[in-house]
Amino acid sequence: VDYKIHDENSSLYNTPPCVSGYTCVISFLTICWRKKSELEAEFIKEAAKEKMVQLKGHRSVGGGMRASIYNA
């Protein structure tokens, strides 16, 4: 997205992707949590049975769980 083009054309060039920009900058829809670390593997296993995947937290924060709750 080149906002200079939008500015030069009085915002009539095309509609910028407002929702995409909003969700990329302010992600209030990702929930992070931690419980006892010995239960995390069990939680991941049981969640996968219900087709909930990619819940394991990021290694940069030392584990935990995270879930995105928006409708992509």
C-alpha distances in whole Angstrom, upper triangle without the diagonal:
4,6,9,9,9,12,14,14,15,12,14,11,10,10,7,8,11,13,11,10,14,15,14,15,18,20,23,24,25,28,30,34,37,40,43,42,45,44,40,41,43,40,38,40,41,37,37,40,38,35,33,32,29,31,32,31,29,31,30,31,35,34,35,33,29,28,25,26,23,23,20
4,5,6,7,9,11,12,13,11,13,11,11,11,9,11,13,16,14,13,16,18,16,17,20,22,26,27,28,31,33,37,40,43,46,45,48,47,43,44,46,43,41,44,45,41,41,44,42,39,37,35,33,34,35,34,32,34,32,34,37,37,37,36,32,31,28,29,26,27,24
4,5,5,6,9,10,11,9,11,10,10,10,8,11,12,15,14,12,15,18,16,16,19,22,25,26,28,31,33,37,40,43,46,45,49,47,44,45,47,44,42,45,46,42,42,45,43,40,38,36,34,35,36,34,33,35,33,34,38,38,38,36,33,32,29,29,26,27,24
4,5,5,6,9,10,10,12,10,12,13,12,15,16,19,18,16,19,22,20,20,23,26,28,30,31,35,37,40,43,47,50,49,52,51,47,49,51,48,46,48,49,46,45,48,46,43,41,40,37,39,40,38,36,38,36,37,41,41,41,40,36,35,32,33,30,31,28
4,5,5,6,9,8,9,7,9,11,11,14,16,19,18,17,20,22,21,21,24,27,30,31,32,36,38,42,45,48,51,50,53,52,48,50,51,49,46,49,50,46,45,48,46,43,41,40,38,39,41,39,37,40,38,39,43,43,43,41,38,36,33,34,30,30,28
4,6,5,6,4,7,6,7,8,8,12,13,17,17,15,18,20,20,20,23,25,28,29,31,34,37,40,44,47,50,49,52,51,47,49,50,47,45,48,48,45,44,47,45,42,40,39,37,38,40,38,37,39,38,39,42,42,42,40,36,35,31,32,28,28,26
4,5,5,6,9,9,11,12,11,15,15,19,19,17,19,22,22,21,24,27,29,30,32,36,38,42,45,48,52,51,54,53,49,51,53,49,47,50,51,47,47,50,47,45,43,42,40,40,42,40,38,41,39,40,43,43,43,42,38,37,33,34,31,31,29
4,6,8,9,9,12,14,14,17,18,22,22,20,22,26,25,24,27,30,32,34,36,39,41,45,48,52,55,54,57,56,52,54,56,52,50,53,54,50,50,52,50,47,45,44,42,43,45,43,41,44,42,43,46,46,47,45,41,40,37,37,34,34,32
4,5,6,6,9,11,13,16,17,21,21,20,22,25,25,25,27,30,32,34,36,39,42,45,49,52,55,54,57,56,52,54,55,52,50,53,53,49,49,52,49,46,45,44,42,43,45,43,42,45,43,44,47,47,47,45,41,40,36,36,33,32,30
4,5,8,10,11,12,16,16,20,21,19,21,24,25,24,26,29,31,32,35,38,41,44,48,51,54,54,57,55,52,53,55,52,50,53,53,49,49,51,49,46,44,44,42,43,45,43,42,45,43,43,47,47,46,44,41,39,35,35,32,32,30
4,6,7,7,9,12,13,16,17,16,18,21,21,21,23,26,28,29,31,35,37,41,44,48,51,51,54,52,49,50,51,48,46,49,49,45,45,48,45,42,41,40,38,39,41,40,39,41,40,41,44,44,43,41,37,35,32,32,28,28,26
4,6,7,10,14,15,18,19,18,20,23,23,24,26,28,30,31,33,37,40,43,47,50,53,53,55,54,50,52,53,50,48,50,50,46,46,48,46,43,42,41,40,41,43,42,41,44,42,43,46,46,45,43,39,37,33,33,29,29,27
4,7,9,12,14,18,18,17,20,22,22,23,26,28,30,31,33,36,39,43,46,49,52,51,54,53,49,50,52,49,46,49,49,45,45,47,45,42,40,40,38,40,41,40,39,42,41,42,45,44,44,42,38,36,33,33,29,28,26
4,6,9,11,14,15,15,17,19,20,21,23,25,27,27,30,33,36,40,43,46,49,49,51,49,46,47,48,45,43,45,45,42,41,44,41,38,37,36,35,36,38,37,36,39,38,39,42,42,41,39,35,33,29,29,25,24,22
4,6,8,11,12,12,14,16,17,18,20,22,24,24,26,30,33,37,40,43,46,46,48,47,43,44,46,42,40,43,43,39,39,41,38,36,34,34,33,34,36,35,34,37,36,37,40,39,38,36,32,30,26,26,22,21,20
4,6,9,9,9,11,13,14,15,17,19,21,22,24,27,30,34,37,40,44,43,46,44,40,42,43,40,38,41,41,37,37,39,37,34,32,32,30,31,33,32,31,34,33,33,37,36,35,33,29,27,24,24,20,20,18
4,6,5,6,9,10,11,12,14,16,18,18,20,24,27,30,34,37,40,39,42,40,37,38,39,36,34,37,37,33,33,35,33,30,28,28,26,27,29,28,28,31,30,30,34,33,32,30,26,24,20,20,17,16,14
4,5,5,6,9,10,11,12,14,16,16,19,22,25,29,32,36,39,38,41,39,36,38,39,36,34,37,37,33,33,35,33,30,28,28,26,27,29,28,27,31,29,30,33,32,31,29,25,23,19,19,16,16,14
4,5,5,6,8,10,10,11,13,13,16,19,22,26,29,32,36,35,38,36,33,34,35,32,30,33,33,29,29,32,29,27,25,25,23,24,26,25,25,28,27,27,30,29,28,25,22,19,16,15,12,12,11
4,5,5,6,9,10,11,13,13,15,19,21,25,28,32,35,34,37,35,31,33,34,31,29,32,32,28,28,31,28,26,24,23,21,22,24,23,23,26,25,25,28,27,27,24,20,18,15,15,12,12,10
4,6,5,6,9,10,13,14,16,19,22,25,29,32,35,34,37,36,33,34,36,33,31,34,34,30,30,33,31,28,26,25,23,24,25,24,23,26,24,25,28,28,27,25,21,20,17,17,14,15,14
4,6,5,6,8,10,11,14,17,20,23,27,30,33,33,36,34,31,33,34,31,30,33,33,29,30,32,30,28,25,25,23,23,25,23,22,26,24,24,27,27,26,23,20,18,15,15,13,14,13
4,6,5,5,8,8,10,14,17,20,24,27,30,30,33,31,28,29,31,27,26,29,29,25,26,29,26,24,21,21,19,19,21,19,19,23,22,21,24,23,22,20,16,15,11,12,10,11,10
4,6,6,10,11,11,15,17,21,24,27,30,29,32,31,28,29,31,28,26,29,30,26,26,30,28,25,22,21,19,19,20,19,18,21,19,20,23,22,22,20,16,15,13,14,12,14,12
4,6,10,11,12,15,17,21,24,28,31,30,33,32,29,31,33,30,28,31,32,28,29,32,30,28,25,24,21,21,22,20,19,22,20,20,23,23,23,21,18,17,15,16,14,17,16
4,6,9,10,13,15,18,22,25,28,28,32,30,27,29,31,28,27,30,30,27,28,31,28,27,23,23,20,20,21,19,18,21,20,19,22,22,21,19,16,15,13,14,13,15,15
4,5,6,9,12,15,19,22,25,25,28,27,24,26,27,24,23,26,26,23,24,27,25,23,20,19,17,16,18,15,16,19,18,17,20,19,18,16,12,11,9,10,10,13,13
4,6,8,11,14,17,21,24,24,28,26,23,26,27,23,23,26,26,22,24,27,24,23,20,20,18,16,18,16,17,20,19,18,21,19,17,15,12,11,9,9,9,13,14
4,6,10,13,17,20,23,23,26,24,21,23,24,21,20,23,23,19,21,23,21,19,16,16,15,14,16,15,16,20,19,18,20,19,16,14,10,8,6,5,6,10,11
4,7,10,14,17,20,20,23,21,18,20,21,18,17,20,20,17,18,21,19,18,14,14,12,11,12,11,12,16,16,14,17,15,13,10,7,5,4,6,8,12,12
4,7,10,13,17,17,20,18,15,18,19,16,15,19,19,16,18,20,18,18,14,14,13,10,12,10,12,16,16,14,15,13,11,8,5,5,6,8,11,14,15
4,7,11,14,14,17,15,13,16,17,14,14,18,18,15,18,20,19,19,15,14,12,9,10,8,10,13,13,10,12,10,7,6,4,7,9,11,14,17,18
4,7,10,11,14,13,11,14,15,12,13,17,17,15,17,20,19,19,15,15,14,10,10,8,11,14,14,11,11,9,6,5,6,9,12,14,17,20,21
4,7,8,11,10,8,12,13,11,12,16,16,15,18,20,20,20,17,16,15,11,10,9,12,13,14,11,10,8,5,6,9,12,15,17,20,23,25
4,6,8,7,7,11,11,10,12,15,15,15,18,20,20,21,18,18,17,13,12,12,15,16,17,14,12,10,7,8,12,14,18,19,23,26,27
4,5,6,7,10,11,10,13,15,16,16,19,21,21,22,20,19,18,15,13,13,16,16,18,15,13,11,9,11,15,17,21,23,26,29,30
4,5,5,8,10,10,11,14,15,16,18,20,21,22,19,18,17,14,11,11,14,13,15,13,10,8,7,10,14,17,21,23,26,29,29
4,6,7,8,10,11,13,14,15,17,19,20,21,19,19,18,15,13,14,17,16,19,17,13,11,11,13,16,19,23,25,28,31,31
4,6,5,6,9,10,11,12,14,16,17,18,16,16,16,13,12,14,17,17,19,17,15,12,10,11,15,17,20,22,26,28,29
4,5,5,6,9,10,10,12,15,16,16,14,13,13,10,8,10,13,14,16,14,12,9,7,8,11,14,17,19,23,25,26
4,5,5,6,9,10,11,13,15,15,14,12,12,11,9,12,14,14,18,17,14,11,10,10,14,16,19,21,24,26,26
4,5,5,6,8,10,11,13,14,13,13,14,12,11,14,17,18,21,20,17,14,12,12,15,16,20,21,25,26,27
4,5,5,6,9,10,11,12,10,11,12,9,9,12,16,17,20,18,16,13,11,9,12,13,16,18,21,23,24
4,6,5,6,9,10,10,8,8,9,7,7,11,14,15,18,17,16,12,10,9,11,12,15,17,20,21,22
4,6,5,7,9,10,9,9,11,10,11,14,17,18,22,21,19,15,14,13,15,15,18,20,23,23,24
4,5,5,7,9,9,10,12,11,12,16,19,21,24,22,21,17,15,13,15,15,18,19,22,22,23
4,5,5,7,5,7,10,8,10,14,17,19,22,21,20,16,14,11,12,11,14,15,18,19,20
4,5,5,5,6,9,9,11,15,17,19,23,22,21,17,16,13,14,13,15,16,19,19,20
4,5,7,9,12,13,15,18,21,23,26,25,24,20,19,16,17,16,18,19,21,21,22
4,6,9,12,12,15,18,21,24,26,25,25,21,19,16,16,14,16,16,18,18,19
4,6,10,11,14,17,20,22,25,24,24,20,19,15,15,13,14,14,16,16,16
4,7,7,10,13,16,19,22,21,21,17,15,12,11,9,11,12,14,14,15
4,5,8,11,14,16,19,19,18,15,14,11,10,9,11,13,15,15,15
4,6,8,10,13,15,15,15,12,12,9,8,8,10,13,14,15,15
4,6,9,12,15,14,14,10,9,5,5,6,9,11,14,16,16
4,7,9,12,11,10,7,6,5,6,8,12,15,17,19,19
4,7,9,7,8,5,5,4,5,9,11,15,17,20,20
4,5,6,7,6,8,8,8,11,13,17,19,21,20
4,5,5,6,9,11,12,15,17,21,23,25,24
4,6,8,11,12,13,16,18,21,23,26,25
4,6,8,10,11,15,17,20,22,25,25
4,7,10,12,16,18,22,24,27,27
4,7,9,13,16,19,22,24,24
4,7,11,14,17,20,22,23
4,7,11,13,16,19,20
4,7,10,13,15,16
4,6,9,12,13
4,6,9,9
4,7,9
4,6
4
